[in-house]
């Protein structure tokens, strides 16, 4: 395992992203975190946004216990509150193939939010299979399997305060 992004760099970038989100939504924003990976990012991002901010959660899966996406997205937990007419930002840990985010955009757009944007901590464009809009991007990274700061490998390493590259054998 090797460190890719330090805790300090993550916190600095998250604060910049929060300022950008607040600039674009000065009257408040509804953040929807994608569980489980985005929980740390959401916690830090929401605390850094001044003003009004509400939070909800969704859980989807396209990985299971694998180290690569199956390509099929499954909704595991839906929202607890309605989003009609509200400014919404999807908070995602990592965007690689784009399939999960495309699924979420289609699902949420059908619920008529006032606006729908995306904040992702990590962008991995080399693996993109579907073009998706990314409004707020923390870091663009190489094609590597990463863990830490909420991201896991078989439910391990979420607790790391930094992002690290984990060498995993191909499945």
C-alpha positions in Angstrom: 0.0 0.0 0.0 1.3 3.5 -0.8 -0.1 6.8 0.1 -1.6 8.7 -2.8 -3.3 11.7 -1.2 -2.5 12.9 2.3 -5.1 13.7 5.0 -3.9 17.4 4.9 -4.4 17.6 1.1 -7.9 16.0 1.4 -9.0 18.5 4.1 -7.7 21.4 2.1 -9.5 20.4 -1.0 -12.7 19.5 0.8 -12.8 23.1 2.2 -12.4 24.5 -1.3 -15.2 22.3 -2.6 -17.5 23.4 0.2 -16.8 27.0 -0.6 -17.7 26.4 -4.3 -20.9 24.6 -3.3 -21.9 27.4 -1.0 -21.1 30.0 -3.8 -23.4 28.1 -6.1 -26.1 27.5 -3.5 -26.1 30.5 -1.2 -29.6 29.9 0.1 -28.9 26.3 1.1 -28.3 22.9 -0.4 -29.5 19.3 0.1 -26.6 16.9 0.1 -27.2 13.2 -0.8 -24.4 11.0 0.2 -23.8 7.6 -1.5 -23.2 5.0 1.2 -21.0 3.5 2.3 -17.9 5.1 0.8 -18.9 8.8 0.9 -19.7 9.1 4.6 -16.4 10.6 5.7 -16.3 12.9 2.7 -19.9 14.0 3.4 -19.1 14.6 7.1 -16.2 16.9 6.4 -17.9 18.6 3.4 -21.1 19.4 5.2 -19.2 20.8 8.2 -17.3 23.1 5.9 -20.4 24.5 4.1 -21.5 27.7 5.9 -25.2 28.3 6.0 -28.1 26.0 5.4 -27.4 22.4 4.5 -29.5 19.3 4.8 -28.4 15.7 4.4 -29.8 12.4 3.2 -28.4 9.1 2.2 -28.7 6.5 -0.6 -27.0 3.2 -0.8 -26.2 1.5 -4.1 -23.9 -1.3 -5.1 -22.1 -2.3 -8.3 -19.1 -3.9 -6.6 -20.2 -6.4 -3.9 -17.1 -8.0 -2.6 -15.2 -7.5 -5.9 -12.4 -5.1 -6.6 -14.0 -4.0 -9.9 -17.5 -2.9 -10.9 -19.9 -5.5 -12.1 -21.6 -2.9 -14.3 -25.0 -3.6 -12.7 -26.2 -1.0 -10.2 -28.6 -2.0 -7.4 -30.5 0.4 -5.1 -30.0 -0.8 -1.5 -31.4 2.3 0.4 -33.5 5.1 -0.9 -33.9 8.7 0.4 -35.8 9.4 3.5 -37.1 12.8 2.3 -38.4 14.3 -0.9 -36.2 16.5 -3.2 -38.8 18.1 -5.5 -37.8 21.7 -6.2 -34.7 21.5 -3.9 -31.1 22.2 -4.9 -29.4 18.8 -4.7 -25.8 17.8 -4.7 -25.0 14.1 -4.9 -21.9 13.4 -2.8 -19.9 10.5 -4.2 -16.6 9.0 -3.1 -15.3 8.0 -6.4 -16.5 8.1 -10.0 -14.8 5.5 -12.3 -17.1 3.8 -14.9 -19.8 6.4 -14.4 -22.5 3.7 -14.3 -23.5 4.3 -10.7 -23.7 8.0 -11.1 -25.7 7.8 -14.3 -28.2 5.5 -12.5 -28.4 8.0 -9.6 -28.8 11.0 -11.9 -31.6 9.3 -13.8 -33.4 8.2 -10.6 -33.1 11.6 -8.9 -33.9 13.7 -12.0 -37.2 11.9 -12.2 -38.0 13.4 -8.8 -37.8 17.0 -10.1 -35.1 18.6 -7.9 -34.6 22.3 -8.4 -31.1 21.5 -9.5 -28.9 18.4 -9.5 -25.2 18.5 -9.3 -22.4 16.1 -8.3 -19.5 16.4 -5.9 -17.0 13.6 -6.1 -13.9 13.2 -4.0 -12.1 11.1 -6.6 -12.4 11.1 -10.4 -11.0 8.2 -12.4 -11.6 9.2 -16.0 -9.5 6.4 -17.5 -12.1 3.8 -16.5 -15.2 5.8 -17.7 -17.7 3.8 -19.7 -20.5 6.5 -19.5 -19.9 10.3 -19.7 -21.3 11.8 -16.5 -21.4 15.5 -15.4 -19.0 16.2 -12.5 -19.6 19.7 -11.0 -17.2 19.6 -8.1 -14.1 17.3 -8.2 -11.6 16.8 -5.4 -8.9 14.9 -7.2 -8.4 13.2 -10.6 -6.4 10.0 -10.1 -4.7 7.3 -12.1 -6.3 3.9 -12.7 -5.5 2.2 -9.4 -7.5 0.5 -6.7 -7.7 3.0 -3.8 -8.7 2.8 -0.2 -9.0 5.1 2.8 -11.1 8.1 3.8 -14.3 6.0 3.5 -13.2 3.8 0.5 -12.8 0.1 1.3 -11.5 -3.2 0.0 -13.8 -6.0 1.3 -14.9 -3.8 4.2 -11.4 -2.9 5.3 -9.3 0.4 5.3 -12.3 2.8 5.4 -10.7 4.3 8.6 -7.5 5.5 7.0 -7.4 9.3 7.1 -5.7 9.4 3.7 -6.1 7.8 0.3 -3.8 4.9 -0.5 -3.3 2.7 -3.5 -3.9 -1.0 -2.6 -2.3 -3.6 -4.8 -4.9 -6.2 -5.4 -4.7 -9.3 -7.6 -6.9 -9.3 -10.6 -10.2 -11.3 -10.1 
